[in-house]
Amino acid sequence: MEANLSTSVGRCECGCGGITNTARQSEPGRGFRKGDHRRYLRGHHRRKRVRYKVEDRGWVTECYITTLATNNWGYGPHRREWERVHGPIGAGMTLHHECEQTDCIRLDHLREVTQAENSRLGSNTKLTNEDVRAIRSSEETQDALARRYGISQGQVSRIRSRRSWCDLE
């Protein structure tokens, strides 16, 4: 592992310029060796001067792309930003990124929706609300509808019996 210049001289990597402590013991999993300076002053690993950068990613308005940590699925601290302004997210609700950028924290790109609606709004969804209404009102066989919409016969059956898309009237 290469030593970072800022850690070798003991400067905090958040940019504050503070002198960091040295590690009292080696922690290979965290990249510490006994006697080496730590990367950050206590609590400073969460600090960033720039919390997001403005990028044009093809949506109507620019996205605010987080510079903070993201999780394994690429989501940034959008929930925290939403709750800071709008309060707690409702029970059974989630946030949908209308811009389809999981690391975007711009509040007007987020919408509170049910989990089912969020799944349907995703880029892999084949059916629209109008398609589901047409399937339910059609007199065609399930096989014919499945071929027309590019879904399985079982999915047509679940739509018609309201086991799938059950929240759609």
Secondary structure as the mmCIF struct_conf table of DSSP 4:
data_model
#
loop_
_struct_conf.conf_type_id
_struct_conf.id
_struct_conf.beg_label_comp_id
_struct_conf.beg_label_asym_id
_struct_conf.beg_label_seq_id
_struct_conf.end_label_comp_id
_struct_conf.end_label_asym_id
_struct_conf.end_label_seq_id
HELX_LH_PP_P HELX_LH_PP_P1 GLU A 2 ASN A 4
HELX_RH_AL_P HELX_RH_AL_P1 LEU A 5 SER A 8
TURN_TY1_P TURN_TY1_P1 VAL A 9 GLY A 10
STRN STRN1 ARG A 11 ARG A 11
TURN_TY1_P TURN_TY1_P2 GLU A 13 CYS A 16
HELX_LH_PP_P HELX_LH_PP_P2 GLY A 18 GLY A 18
STRN STRN2 ILE A 19 ILE A 19
HELX_LH_PP_P HELX_LH_PP_P3 THR A 20 ASN A 21
STRN STRN3 THR A 22 THR A 22
HELX_LH_PP_P HELX_LH_PP_P4 ALA A 23 ALA A 23
BEND BEND1 ARG A 24 GLN A 25
STRN STRN4 GLU A 27 GLU A 27
HELX_RH_3T_P HELX_RH_3T_P1 PRO A 28 ARG A 30
TURN_TY1_P TURN_TY1_P3 GLY A 31 GLY A 31
STRN STRN5 PHE A 32 PHE A 32
TURN_TY1_P TURN_TY1_P4 LYS A 34 GLY A 35
BEND BEND2 ASP A 36 ASP A 36
STRN STRN6 HIS A 37 HIS A 37
HELX_LH_PP_P HELX_LH_PP_P5 ARG A 38 ARG A 38
BEND BEND3 ARG A 39 TYR A 40
TURN_TY1_P TURN_TY1_P5 ARG A 42 GLY A 43
HELX_RH_3T_P HELX_RH_3T_P2 HIS A 44 ARG A 46
BEND BEND4 ARG A 49 ARG A 49
STRN STRN7 TYR A 52 GLU A 55
BEND BEND5 GLY A 58 THR A 61
STRN STRN8 CYS A 63 THR A 66
BEND BEND6 LEU A 68 LEU A 68
TURN_TY1_P TURN_TY1_P6 ASN A 72 TRP A 73
BEND BEND7 GLY A 74 GLY A 74
BEND BEND8 PRO A 77 PRO A 77
HELX_RH_AL_P HELX_RH_AL_P2 HIS A 78 HIS A 86
BEND BEND9 PRO A 88 PRO A 88
HELX_LH_PP_P HELX_LH_PP_P6 ILE A 89 GLY A 90
TURN_TY1_P TURN_TY1_P7 ALA A 91 GLY A 92
STRN STRN9 MET A 93 HIS A 97
TURN_TY1_P TURN_TY1_P8 GLU A 98 CYS A 99
TURN_TY1_P TURN_TY1_P9 THR A 102 ASP A 103
STRN STRN10 CYS A 104 CYS A 104
HELX_RH_3T_P HELX_RH_3T_P3 LEU A 107 HIS A 109
STRN STRN11 LEU A 110 THR A 114
HELX_RH_AL_P HELX_RH_AL_P3 GLN A 115 LEU A 121
BEND BEND10 GLY A 122 GLY A 122
TURN_TY1_P TURN_TY1_P10 SER A 123 ASN A 124
HELX_RH_AL_P HELX_RH_AL_P4 ASN A 129 SER A 137
BEND BEND11 GLU A 140 GLU A 140
HELX_RH_AL_P HELX_RH_AL_P5 GLN A 142 TYR A 149
TURN_TY1_P TURN_TY1_P11 GLY A 150 GLY A 150
BEND BEND12 ILE A 151 ILE A 151
HELX_RH_AL_P HELX_RH_AL_P6 GLN A 153 ARG A 160
TURN_TY1_P TURN_TY1_P12 SER A 161 ARG A 162
BEND BEND13 ARG A 163 TRP A 165
TURN_TY1_P TURN_TY1_P13 CYS A 166 ASP A 167
#
